[in-house]
Amino acid sequence: MDYFFDLNEVDVQDMPGRKRRLVVGENVMMLYIEREAGTTQDHTHDVEQLVYLMKGSARFTVDGNTKLCEGGQVVHIPKGVPHQLEALTPITYVGIYSPLREEAIKGEA
C-alpha cells in the first residue's frame, strides 16, 4: 500500500472541460481537478463528498441551496443529495469522497 503521493507524478486524466488526478485509498479517495470556465456538472452520487475550492470562482448548489464560492472555501455534499457546480472562472479544487466512488475511479464521472 502506498502512503505518500506526489500529485506531479500522478497520471493526468484529460476529460471534457477538465483535467484531473486521482488518488485512491481503502475507504477514501481524492480528485484534484482543474476545470475550465463555463463548465457545469449536475448529478447525485451515493457517497459523501467534501470539495475544497483552491482557486477561482464557482456557483455550487447543494439540495437546492446555492452559494457563490471563492478559493479557500469548502462545500459539504451529503450522500444521495443532488448538487451542481458551475465554474464561473477557471477553477482548481480537491474533491474528497468516502466511501470510494467507483464510477469516478473508472473515469465514468
C-alpha positions, 0 to 999 in steps of 0.5 A: 500500500502506498502512503505518500503521493506526489500529485506531479507524478500522478497520471493526468486524466484529460476529460471534457472541460477538465483535467484531473488526478486521482488518488485512491485509498481503502475507504477514501479517495481524492480528485484534484481537478482543474476545470475550465470556465463555463463548465457545469456538472449536475448529478447525485452520487451515493457517497459523501463528498467534501470539495475544497475550492483552491482557486477561482470562482464557482456557483455550487448548489447543494439540495437546492441551496446555492452559494457563490464560492471563492478559493479557500472555501469548502462545500459539504455534499451529503450522500444521495443529495443532488448538487451542481457546480458551475465554474464561473472562472477557471477553477482548481479544487480537491474533491474528497469522497468516502466511501470510494466512488467507483464510477469516478475511479473508472473515469465514468464521472 
